[in-house]
Amino acid sequence: MAMLHDKQANEYSESRPTYPVSWFSMLASLTLNHQLAWDVGAGNGQASISIAEHYDRVIATDISKNQLELAHKHPKVTYVVTPPIMTDEELFSILGEEGSVDLVTVATAVHWFDLDTFYSQVKRVLRKPGGVITVWTYGVHTINPAVDAVCKDVWESTGPYWDPRSRYAAEGYRTLPFPFEPVLENGRGSEGNPMEMEMETQMSLEKLLGFFKSISAIVTAREKGVDILNEKVCKRIKEAWGDENMIYTCKLPLYMLVGKSPL
């Protein structure tokens, strides 16, 4: 996945939506301590810098060097390029001793991971008690009926080009394995029961086109000789958009799992 995400690093940096500030305040309220957070699959650092407002240090890791080179800088965030799978020794050399991490976050990326290895390591690095892991993804955006209709056709065109692991995200993490104990009331956010929220962001035509260019299935299709965002499709999107300078409110459904390691 590193090579694939390297290819759309600029689009990721410029077009992916940012998460609401309240999101990170809520997460910070769930951990007993606020010394160290580990943001995994950090990409352009959009989550990392928000986490840094609540924790003394943030270690933000990603397998894509290109992504991290474009990441937002913050005095409390350290970016580290890592291999896809790390040994425990490699991990501890980055994070410090076992049981030292207060918060582990993965924003729209955990479905790409070797889940058994990653979860095993999370259980070792999380502080006990009080450490929390949270993973989240978002679904298909809505803008207005005209634009949504064209976007629906684009999404349907991507079907044959998705990596099988993407089904976890497509299903709103409802089927994603998540072997951690609940931390929220009534089991919300536990395995099979993701928290569901809605995020709003301001979307320009340029940003929407950039967002589509950052989609892994569209990159894969292009490599196989299929241009999903061809001139005809882009023209349809532009016609549905109307005034190219118009900014619309875009709504995105969000799905989050959050838990803690057994004591």
C-alpha positions as CSV (number, residue, x, y, z in Angstrom):
1,M,0.0,0.0,0.0
2,A,2.9,2.4,0.5
3,M,3.6,2.6,-3.2
4,L,-0.1,3.1,-3.9
5,H,-0.5,5.9,-1.4
6,D,2.8,7.5,-2.4
7,K,1.3,8.0,-5.9
8,Q,-1.6,10.1,-4.5
9,A,0.3,11.8,-1.7
10,N,-0.3,15.3,-3.0
11,E,-4.1,14.7,-3.4
12,Y,-4.3,13.2,0.1
13,S,-2.6,16.3,1.5
14,E,-4.7,18.8,-0.3
15,S,-8.1,17.1,-0.6
16,R,-8.8,14.8,2.3
17,P,-11.3,16.3,4.9
18,T,-10.1,17.4,8.3
19,Y,-11.8,16.1,11.4
20,P,-13.7,18.2,13.9
21,V,-11.9,19.6,16.9
22,S,-14.6,18.2,19.3
23,W,-13.7,14.7,18.1
24,F,-10.2,14.9,19.7
25,S,-11.5,16.6,22.9
26,M,-13.8,13.6,23.3
27,L,-11.0,11.1,22.8
28,A,-8.7,12.9,25.2
29,S,-11.5,12.7,27.9
30,L,-11.3,8.9,27.7
31,T,-7.7,8.4,28.7
32,L,-6.4,8.8,32.3
33,N,-3.1,10.3,31.2
34,H,-2.1,12.6,28.4
35,Q,1.7,12.0,28.0
36,L,2.0,10.0,24.8
37,A,-0.2,9.3,21.7
38,W,0.7,7.1,18.8
39,D,-1.1,8.0,15.5
40,V,-0.7,5.1,13.1
41,G,-1.0,5.5,9.4
42,A,-0.7,9.2,10.0
43,G,-0.6,10.2,6.3
44,N,-0.5,14.0,6.1
45,G,-0.8,14.4,9.8
46,Q,-4.3,15.9,9.9
47,A,-5.2,13.8,12.9
48,S,-1.8,14.0,14.5
49,I,-1.7,17.8,14.9
50,S,-5.2,17.8,16.5
51,I,-4.2,15.0,18.9
52,A,-1.1,17.1,19.9
53,E,-3.5,19.7,21.4
54,H,-4.3,17.2,24.1
55,Y,-1.1,15.2,24.6
56,D,2.5,16.0,25.6
57,R,3.9,14.1,22.7
58,V,2.6,12.5,19.5
59,I,4.5,9.8,17.6
60,A,3.0,9.7,14.1
61,T,4.0,6.8,11.9
62,D,3.4,5.8,8.3
63,I,4.9,3.5,5.8
64,S,4.8,6.2,3.1
65,K,7.8,8.6,3.1
66,N,6.1,10.8,0.5
67,Q,3.0,11.2,2.7
68,L,5.0,12.2,5.8
69,E,7.1,14.7,3.8
70,L,3.9,16.6,3.1
71,A,2.6,16.3,6.7
72,H,1.6,19.3,8.8
73,K,4.4,20.3,11.2
74,H,3.8,20.7,14.9
75,P,6.3,21.0,17.7
76,K,4.8,18.1,19.7
77,V,4.5,15.7,16.7
78,T,7.4,13.5,15.6
79,Y,6.9,11.8,12.2
80,V,8.6,8.4,11.7
81,V,8.6,6.3,8.5
82,T,8.2,2.6,9.4
83,P,8.1,-0.8,7.6
84,P,4.6,-2.3,7.1
85,I,5.2,-4.7,9.9
86,M,7.5,-3.9,12.8
87,T,9.1,-6.2,15.3
88,D,8.4,-5.5,19.0
89,E,11.9,-4.2,19.3
90,E,11.6,-1.8,16.4
91,L,8.3,-0.6,17.9
92,F,9.6,0.0,21.4
93,S,12.6,1.8,20.0
94,I,10.2,4.4,18.5
95,L,7.6,4.5,21.3
96,G,9.6,3.7,24.4
97,E,8.9,1.1,27.0
98,E,5.9,-1.3,27.1
99,G,2.7,0.2,28.5
100,S,3.7,3.8,27.9
101,V,1.1,4.9,25.3
102,D,-2.1,6.6,26.4
103,L,-3.9,6.9,23.1
104,V,-3.5,4.9,19.8
105,T,-5.4,6.3,16.9
106,V,-5.8,5.1,13.3
107,A,-7.7,7.4,10.9
108,T,-9.2,5.7,7.9
109,A,-6.3,3.2,7.6
110,V,-6.6,0.2,9.9
111,H,-8.3,-1.9,7.3
112,W,-5.0,-2.0,5.4
113,F,-3.1,-3.4,8.4
114,D,-2.0,-6.9,9.4
115,L,-4.7,-6.8,12.1
116,D,-3.4,-9.7,14.3
117,T,0.1,-8.3,14.5
118,F,-1.1,-4.7,15.0
119,Y,-3.6,-5.5,17.7
120,S,-1.1,-7.7,19.6
121,Q,1.4,-4.8,19.6
122,V,-1.2,-2.3,20.6
123,K,-2.1,-4.4,23.7
124,R,1.6,-4.3,24.7
125,V,2.1,-0.6,24.2
126,L,-1.1,0.7,25.8
127,R,-0.9,2.0,29.3
128,K,-2.8,-0.1,31.8
129,P,-5.1,1.1,33.1
130,G,-6.2,4.1,31.2
131,G,-4.9,3.5,27.7
132,V,-7.3,3.7,24.8
133,I,-7.3,2.7,21.1
134,T,-9.6,4.2,18.6
135,V,-10.0,3.6,14.8
136,W,-12.3,5.3,12.5
137,T,-13.3,5.7,8.8
138,Y,-15.9,7.7,6.9
139,G,-18.5,6.8,4.3
140,V,-19.7,8.3,1.0
141,H,-20.2,12.1,1.2
142,T,-23.4,14.0,0.2
143,I,-23.3,17.5,-1.2
144,N,-26.5,18.1,-3.2
145,P,-28.8,15.9,-5.3
146,A,-27.3,16.9,-8.7
147,V,-23.6,16.4,-7.6
148,D,-24.5,13.3,-5.6
149,A,-26.0,11.6,-8.6
150,V,-22.8,12.0,-10.6
151,C,-20.7,11.0,-7.7
152,K,-22.8,7.9,-7.2
153,D,-21.9,6.8,-10.8
154,V,-18.2,7.4,-10.1
155,W,-18.3,5.3,-7.0
156,E,-20.1,2.5,-8.8
157,S,-17.4,2.6,-11.5
158,T,-14.7,1.9,-8.9
159,G,-16.2,-1.4,-7.8
160,P,-13.9,-3.9,-9.6
161,Y,-10.7,-2.0,-8.5
162,W,-11.0,-2.0,-4.7
163,D,-8.6,-4.0,-2.7
164,P,-10.6,-6.7,-0.8
165,R,-9.5,-5.2,2.6
166,S,-11.5,-2.0,1.7
167,R,-14.7,-3.8,2.4
168,Y,-14.2,-3.1,6.1
169,A,-14.4,0.6,5.4
170,A,-17.3,0.2,3.0
171,E,-19.2,-1.6,5.7
172,G,-18.5,1.2,8.2
173,Y,-16.2,-1.0,10.3
174,R,-19.2,-3.0,11.4
175,T,-17.4,-6.2,10.4
176,L,-13.9,-5.1,11.4
177,P,-12.3,-7.4,14.1
178,F,-11.7,-5.2,17.2
179,P,-10.6,-7.3,20.2
180,F,-10.7,-4.7,22.9
181,E,-12.9,-4.0,25.9
182,P,-15.6,-1.3,25.6
183,V,-15.0,2.1,27.2
184,L,-18.3,3.8,26.3
185,E,-21.7,3.2,27.7
186,N,-23.9,0.4,26.3
187,G,-21.0,-1.0,24.4
188,R,-21.0,1.8,21.8
189,G,-17.9,1.8,19.7
190,S,-17.2,-1.9,20.5
191,E,-16.7,-4.6,17.9
192,G,-19.7,-4.8,15.6
193,N,-21.2,-1.7,17.1
194,P,-19.3,1.4,15.8
195,M,-20.3,4.9,16.9
196,E,-21.9,6.7,14.0
197,M,-21.6,10.4,13.6
198,E,-21.7,13.0,10.9
199,M,-19.0,15.5,9.9
200,E,-19.4,18.6,7.8
201,T,-16.7,20.2,5.7
202,Q,-16.6,22.9,3.1
203,M,-16.0,21.5,-0.4
204,S,-14.9,23.2,-3.6
205,L,-15.0,21.7,-7.1
206,E,-11.2,21.5,-7.1
207,K,-11.2,19.7,-3.8
208,L,-13.8,17.2,-4.8
209,L,-11.9,16.3,-8.0
210,G,-8.7,16.0,-5.9
211,F,-10.5,13.8,-3.4
212,F,-11.5,11.4,-6.1
213,K,-8.0,11.3,-7.5
214,S,-6.8,10.2,-4.0
215,I,-9.0,7.2,-4.0
216,S,-7.0,4.0,-4.2
217,A,-9.4,2.2,-6.5
218,I,-9.3,5.1,-9.0
219,V,-5.5,5.0,-8.9
220,T,-5.5,1.2,-9.4
221,A,-8.0,1.5,-12.3
222,R,-5.8,4.1,-14.0
223,E,-2.8,1.7,-13.7
224,K,-4.9,-0.9,-15.5
225,G,-5.7,1.5,-18.3
226,V,-9.2,2.6,-17.1
227,D,-9.6,6.3,-16.6
228,I,-12.6,6.6,-14.3
229,L,-12.1,10.3,-14.0
230,N,-12.0,10.8,-17.7
231,E,-12.8,14.1,-19.5
232,K,-16.5,13.1,-20.0
233,V,-17.0,12.3,-16.3
234,C,-15.2,15.4,-15.1
235,K,-17.4,17.5,-17.4
236,R,-20.5,15.9,-15.8
237,I,-19.2,16.7,-12.3
238,K,-18.5,20.3,-13.4
239,E,-21.9,20.7,-15.0
240,A,-23.7,19.4,-11.9
241,W,-21.6,21.7,-9.7
242,G,-22.6,24.8,-11.5
243,D,-20.5,27.9,-10.7
244,E,-17.0,26.6,-10.4
245,N,-16.3,29.0,-7.6
246,M,-19.2,27.8,-5.5
247,I,-18.4,26.2,-2.1
248,Y,-20.8,23.6,-0.8
249,T,-21.3,22.1,2.6
250,C,-20.3,18.4,2.3
251,K,-21.6,15.9,4.9
252,L,-19.7,12.7,5.7
253,P,-20.9,9.8,7.9
254,L,-18.2,8.7,10.4
255,Y,-17.8,5.3,12.0
256,M,-15.6,4.9,15.1
257,L,-14.5,1.9,17.2
258,V,-12.9,2.6,20.6
259,G,-11.7,0.3,23.3
260,K,-9.1,-0.6,25.9
261,S,-6.9,-3.6,26.6
262,P,-8.0,-6.2,29.2
263,L,-6.2,-5.7,32.5
